[in-house]
């Protein structure tokens, strides 16, 4: 009924390792539970904010489309103006002059 010193050390070592293992398991479980709660909170926050985010995205999208369309209209108007100005330019008539009569000397 007496326990030897060797057996007592073996039992105490097993108890200490059991406490350390249990503490690590509890710490891991607590950490995983905290991560799960944080993820759930983030999910609910994002889900609640989604309609506002979606509305902001589409308003920005249509603002960009309108700006691009306006820029395209301005570009097209400038191109038409440039082409009409070149076509109606009176300077083009001077590039192909008709021959003028030359002065001839009389031979004596």
Residue pairs with C-beta under 8 A, 6 or more apart in sequence:
3 11
